[in-house]
Amino acid sequence: MKANIISPVHIELTELKERMNINEAEPGIYKAMGASDKQVQAFALDRILKEFIRIRVSQLNGCGYCVDQHTGDALKLGVPTRKLFAISAWWETPFFTEEEKITLKLAEEVTHISDGGVSDETFENALRILGKEKLAQVIFTAVTINSWNRIAISMHMVADKIE
């Protein structure tokens, strides 16, 4: 598997600033996204697995705000930092279970849907390992964080500074 590296065309040397608060402009957006988040929270997927999806998808999309938020959430759930650091190269480490590996692969293919969609091989492996219900839940979790990433990146949402 090749590494997906985000390379910005133009790097701002000025301080990052949020463009606008999209929730203030149109509260219905956060209401809709909140409903999606509520559904994801209701899923039987392990909480750590949900965070792995959110982190990996956010890495692929280059969403610093969401990477910061969800790595913090994963740390609070007790994920070892060594494993957390390895998410960007999960296929090159012995740290991940079969379920975590297929989940991350599926989330990556959903995120890069324009590159040929979810492959038959990934879908069949996910179905075998996860079953229908969890497979569907992984897809929707990936779709939801992809949507959040697009909002955060479009608005230039900025994570809190490290003091």
C-alpha positions in Angstrom: 0.0 0.0 0.0 1.4 3.4 -0.9 1.5 6.2 1.6 -0.9 9.1 1.0 1.0 12.3 1.6 -0.8 15.6 1.6 1.4 18.3 0.1 0.0 21.8 0.2 0.5 23.8 -2.9 0.8 27.1 -0.9 1.8 27.3 2.7 0.7 30.4 4.6 3.4 31.8 6.8 0.9 34.0 8.7 -1.1 32.9 11.7 -4.0 30.6 10.8 -7.4 32.3 11.2 -10.9 30.9 11.0 -12.7 32.3 8.0 -16.1 32.4 9.6 -18.2 30.4 12.0 -20.4 28.3 9.8 -22.8 27.4 12.6 -23.5 31.1 13.2 -24.1 31.6 9.5 -26.4 28.6 9.1 -27.3 26.6 12.3 -29.0 23.9 10.3 -25.6 22.6 9.2 -24.5 21.7 12.7 -27.9 20.3 13.5 -27.6 17.9 10.5 -24.1 17.0 11.3 -25.0 16.6 15.0 -27.7 14.0 13.9 -25.0 12.1 12.0 -22.7 12.2 15.0 -25.5 11.0 17.2 -26.0 8.0 14.9 -22.3 7.2 14.9 -22.3 7.3 18.7 -25.2 4.8 18.7 -23.3 2.3 16.6 -22.0 -0.9 18.2 -18.5 -0.1 16.8 -15.8 0.1 19.5 -15.1 3.7 20.5 -11.4 3.4 19.8 -12.2 2.0 16.3 -14.4 5.0 15.7 -11.5 7.3 16.7 -9.1 5.5 14.4 -11.5 6.1 11.5 -11.8 9.8 12.4 -8.1 10.2 12.8 -7.1 8.4 9.6 -9.7 10.1 7.4 -8.7 13.5 8.9 -5.0 12.8 8.1 -5.8 11.9 4.5 -7.9 15.0 4.1 -5.3 17.2 5.8 -7.7 18.4 8.5 -5.5 19.6 11.4 -8.4 20.6 13.5 -10.0 17.1 13.4 -6.7 15.3 13.7 -6.0 17.3 16.9 -9.5 16.7 18.3 -9.6 13.0 17.6 -6.1 12.1 18.7 -6.9 13.8 22.0 -10.1 11.7 22.2 -8.2 8.5 21.5 -5.6 9.3 24.2 -8.4 9.8 26.7 -9.7 6.3 25.7 -6.3 4.9 26.6 -4.8 4.3 23.1 -1.0 4.0 23.5 0.8 6.9 21.9 3.0 4.6 20.0 0.0 3.1 18.3 -1.6 6.5 17.8 1.6 7.7 16.1 1.5 4.7 13.7 -2.0 5.3 12.3 -0.6 7.1 9.3 1.4 4.0 8.4 -0.8 1.3 10.0 0.0 -1.3 7.3 3.7 -1.1 8.2 3.4 -1.9 11.9 2.4 -5.0 13.9 0.2 -2.8 16.2 -3.2 -3.2 14.6 -5.7 -6.1 14.8 -7.2 -7.6 11.7 -10.5 -5.7 12.4 -8.6 -2.4 12.8 -6.6 -3.0 9.6 -9.7 -3.7 7.4 -11.5 -0.8 9.0 -8.7 1.6 8.2 -8.4 0.3 4.7 -12.1 0.7 4.1 -12.1 4.2 5.6 -9.2 5.2 3.3 -11.0 3.8 0.2 -14.3 5.6 1.1 -12.3 8.8 1.6 -10.6 8.4 -1.8 -13.9 7.4 -3.5 -12.9 9.2 -6.7 -9.9 6.9 -7.1 -12.1 3.9 -8.2 -14.3 3.5 -5.2 -14.1 0.8 -2.6 -12.4 -2.2 -4.2 -14.2 -5.6 -4.4 -11.3 -7.1 -2.4 -11.6 -4.6 0.4 -15.4 -4.9 0.5 -15.3 -8.7 0.6 -12.6 -8.7 3.3 -14.5 -6.1 5.3 -17.7 -8.2 5.0 -15.9 -11.3 6.1 -14.2 -9.7 9.1 -16.8 -7.1 10.2 -20.1 -8.5 9.0 -22.8 -6.5 7.3 -23.8 -4.3 10.2 -20.3 -3.2 11.2 -19.3 -2.7 7.6 -22.2 -0.3 7.1 -21.3 1.5 10.3 -17.7 1.9 9.3 -18.8 3.4 6.0 -21.1 5.9 7.6 -18.5 6.8 10.2 -16.0 7.6 7.4 -18.7 9.5 5.5 -19.5 11.6 8.6 -15.9 12.6 9.4 -15.2 13.3 5.7 -18.1 15.8 5.9 -16.8 17.4 9.1 -13.3 17.6 7.5 -14.7 19.5 4.5 -16.5 21.9 6.8 -13.5 22.5 9.0 -11.0 22.9 6.1 -13.4 25.2 4.2 -13.8 27.4 7.2 -10.1 27.2 8.2 -11.1 25.9 11.7 -8.0 26.1 13.8 -7.1 23.8 16.7 -6.2 25.5 20.0 -2.5 26.4 20.3 -0.2 24.2 22.4 0.9 26.2 25.4 
